[in-house]
């Protein structure tokens, strides 16, 4: 299983988007995040491989490419842990920059 230290902010953002808008396409997700469609696809496949999201194909749909992405309970818990990790990292970066500015 992928180590939490190796998750990217893009993967965290994708989990957040999927949790709130499971019907969005990969293209829309990519556009929302300002990343390539290929990167969005790679991140979604990576999240699916570790069991954080599930892909549901609507085979009865006229659009055979119609998917819904579902954040799993494991994905929801992981999202919180990853978000806390990124928050701690950003706070440390902020404090370091703050100290640089106010040292004089």
CORTACOR-V268403 format. One record per residue. RES is the residue in one letter. PSI is psi as a letter, one per 20 degrees, with the letter a starting at -180 (NA if undefined). D_LAST is the distance of its C-alpha to the last C-alpha in whole Angstrom. Layout:
# CORTACOR-V268403
RES PSI D_LAST
RES PSI D_LAST
This chain:
# CORTACOR-V268403
X q 46
X p 43
X q 40
X h 37
X i 35
X i 36
X q 37
X r 35
X h 33
X g 36
X h 39
X g 37
X g 37
X g 41
X g 42
X g 40
X g 42
X h 45
X h 45
X h 45
X m 47
X i 49
X i 52
X q 49
X r 50
X h 48
X g 47
X g 46
X g 44
X g 42
X g 42
X h 40
X i 38
X k 38
X r 39
X q 42
X h 45
X g 46
X g 43
X g 43
X g 47
X g 45
X g 43
X g 46
X h 48
X g 46
X h 45
X h 49
X h 50
X i 48
X j 49
X h 47
X q 48
X q 52
X p 54
X p 57
X p 59
X n 61
X h 64
X i 66
X q 64
X h 65
X o 62
X i 62
X j 58
X p 58
X q 55
X p 54
X p 51
X p 50
X p 48
X r 49
X h 48
X h 47
X h 45
X g 44
X g 43
X h 41
X g 39
X g 38
X g 36
X g 35
X g 33
X h 32
X g 31
X h 29
X g 27
X h 26
X g 25
X h 23
X g 21
X g 20
X g 19
X g 17
X h 15
X g 14
X g 13
X g 11
X h 9
X g 8
X h 7
X j 6
X h 4
X NA 0
